[in-house]
Amino acid sequence: MRTRTALAAGLLALAAFTAACGKSDEEIATDCQKALAATKTATLDDRPGACKDLSEDDYSALLFSQGLRDSGVIDDNGNVDAEELLSDD
C-alpha cells in the first residue's frame, strides 16, 4: 500500500513539474517584454531573468522595440508617431 501511494505521489509531482516547465516561446517572449518594460537597465549583455531562454536575435529585437517605445517613437499598440520621430527634441 505504501509503495502505491509513494508511486502515485511521485507521478503526480512529476506531472506537475513537467507542466510547469513547459512555457512556449511566445509566453517567454511576453514575459521578457514585461520585464524589459519594467527596467531601464537591460542591455545586450545584461538580460533580465525572464529573457534568459530567448535566442540572441529574439532578445535583440525585443530590446530594440522596447527602446523605441521608451523614446516615444512607437506607442503601446505598435503604431509609429511620425511627429515624434521627426521632431528635433
KEKE-3310 file (N, C-alpha, C; in steps of 0.2 Angstrom, whole numbers, plus 5000, padded with zeros to 4 digits):
npx = (5004:5010:5019:5012:5006:5017:5022:5011:5011:5023:5022:5012:5019:5029:5021:5016:5028:5033:5022:5023:5036:5035:5035:5029:5038:5032:5026:5037:5043:5033:5034:5047:5046:5038:5046:5057:5050:5048:5061:5075:5088:5092:5103:5112:5121:5117:5104:5087:5080:5069:5071:5081:5080:5077:5082:5097:5094:5080:5079:5087:5079:5067:5073:5077:5064:5058:5066:5062:5049:5051:5057:5046:5043:5036:5020:5011:5003:5010:5011:5018:5023:5024:5026:5034:5045:5050:5054:5064:5068)
npy = (4994:5006:5008:5010:5022:5030:5029:5034:5048:5052:5051:5061:5072:5073:5075:5088:5095:5094:5100:5113:5118:5119:5132:5141:5148:5160:5163:5165:5176:5186:5187:5191:5204:5211:5211:5219:5231:5235:5238:5249:5246:5236:5227:5221:5212:5211:5203:5203:5191:5184:5184:5175:5163:5166:5167:5175:5184:5186:5192:5203:5210:5212:5220:5232:5236:5239:5250:5259:5261:5267:5279:5285:5285:5274:5268:5259:5251:5248:5257:5270:5286:5298:5312:5313:5305:5313:5325:5337:5337)
npz = (5000:5004:4994:4982:4985:4987:4974:4967:4972:4967:4954:4952:4956:4947:4935:4938:4939:4926:4918:4923:4918:4905:4896:4882:4867:4864:4876:4884:4877:4879:4893:4894:4887:4896:4907:4902:4900:4913:4918:4916:4913:4906:4894:4880:4885:4898:4903:4908:4920:4915:4902:4898:4892:4878:4861:4855:4844:4845:4858:4855:4846:4854:4864:4856:4851:4863:4867:4857:4861:4873:4870:4864:4851:4846:4850:4863:4856:4845:4835:4824:4829:4819:4821:4833:4829:4819:4826:4832:4845)
capx = (5000:5014:5023:5007:5005:5023:5022:5006:5013:5029:5019:5009:5024:5032:5017:5015:5034:5033:5018:5026:5042:5034:5032:5031:5042:5028:5025:5044:5044:5029:5037:5053:5044:5035:5052:5060:5046:5049:5068:5078:5095:5093:5107:5113:5124:5114:5097:5083:5080:5063:5074:5087:5079:5076:5088:5100:5090:5074:5080:5089:5073:5063:5076:5076:5057:5057:5069:5058:5043:5053:5058:5040:5043:5031:5016:5009:4999:5015:5010:5023:5021:5028:5028:5039:5050:5054:5055:5071:5070)
capy = (5000:5012:5008:5013:5029:5034:5029:5039:5054:5053:5053:5067:5078:5073:5078:5095:5098:5094:5105:5120:5120:5119:5138:5141:5153:5166:5165:5168:5182:5190:5188:5196:5210:5214:5213:5225:5237:5237:5240:5254:5245:5230:5228:5215:5208:5210:5202:5201:5184:5182:5184:5171:5157:5168:5167:5182:5188:5187:5196:5210:5213:5215:5226:5237:5238:5242:5256:5264:5263:5271:5285:5288:5284:5269:5268:5253:5247:5247:5262:5275:5293:5302:5319:5311:5303:5318:5331:5339:5336)
capz = (5000:5004:4988:4978:4987:4985:4967:4964:4973:4963:4947:4952:4957:4940:4930:4939:4937:4918:4916:4925:4915:4898:4893:4874:4865:4864:4883:4886:4874:4883:4900:4893:4886:4903:4911:4899:4901:4920:4919:4911:4913:4902:4889:4876:4889:4905:4902:4914:4921:4911:4895:4898:4887:4872:4857:4854:4839:4848:4863:4852:4843:4859:4867:4852:4851:4870:4867:4853:4865:4879:4867:4862:4844:4845:4856:4866:4850:4839:4829:4824:4830:4815:4823:4837:4825:4815:4830:4834:4853)
cpx = (5004:5018:5018:5006:5011:5023:5017:5008:5019:5027:5016:5014:5027:5028:5016:5022:5035:5028:5020:5032:5041:5031:5034:5035:5038:5027:5032:5045:5039:5031:5043:5051:5041:5041:5056:5057:5047:5056:5070:5086:5097:5098:5108:5116:5121:5106:5093:5082:5074:5066:5079:5086:5077:5083:5091:5096:5084:5074:5082:5083:5068:5066:5076:5069:5056:5060:5065:5052:5045:5055:5052:5039:5037:5027:5015:5006:5004:5014:5015:5020:5026:5031:5034:5045:5054:5055:5062:5073:5074)
cpy = (5006:5013:5011:5020:5033:5035:5034:5046:5056:5055:5059:5073:5078:5077:5086:5098:5099:5100:5112:5122:5121:5126:5138:5147:5160:5168:5168:5175:5188:5192:5193:5203:5214:5216:5219:5231:5240:5239:5245:5252:5239:5232:5222:5210:5207:5209:5201:5194:5181:5181:5179:5165:5160:5168:5174:5186:5190:5193:5203:5213:5216:5221:5232:5240:5241:5249:5261:5266:5268:5278:5289:5288:5279:5269:5261:5248:5246:5252:5267:5282:5297:5308:5318:5309:5308:5325:5331:5338:5330)
cpz = (5000:4998:4983:4979:4985:4978:4964:4966:4969:4956:4946:4952:4950:4935:4932:4937:4929:4915:4917:4921:4907:4895:4885:4873:4866:4871:4886:4883:4878:4890:4899:4892:4892:4907:4908:4900:4908:4922:4914:4910:4909:4896:4885:4881:4896:4904:4908:4914:4916:4903:4893:4893:4880:4868:4857:4850:4842:4853:4860:4849:4849:4863:4863:4852:4858:4870:4863:4857:4870:4876:4865:4855:4842:4851:4858:4861:4845:4834:4830:4825:4825:4817:4828:4834:4821:4819:4831:4841:4854)
residu = (MET:ARG:THR:ARG:THR:ALA:LEU:ALA:ALA:GLY:LEU:LEU:ALA:LEU:ALA:ALA:PHE:THR:ALA:ALA:CYS:GLY:LYS:SER:ASP:GLU:GLU:ILE:ALA:THR:ASP:CYS:GLN:LYS:ALA:LEU:ALA:ALA:THR:LYS:THR:ALA:THR:LEU:ASP:ASP:ARG:PRO:GLY:ALA:CYS:LYS:ASP:LEU:SER:GLU:ASP:ASP:TYR:SER:ALA:LEU:LEU:PHE:SER:GLN:GLY:LEU:ARG:ASP:SER:GLY:VAL:ILE:ASP:ASP:ASN:GLY:ASN:VAL:ASP:ALA:GLU:GLU:LEU:LEU:SER:ASP:ASP)
# end
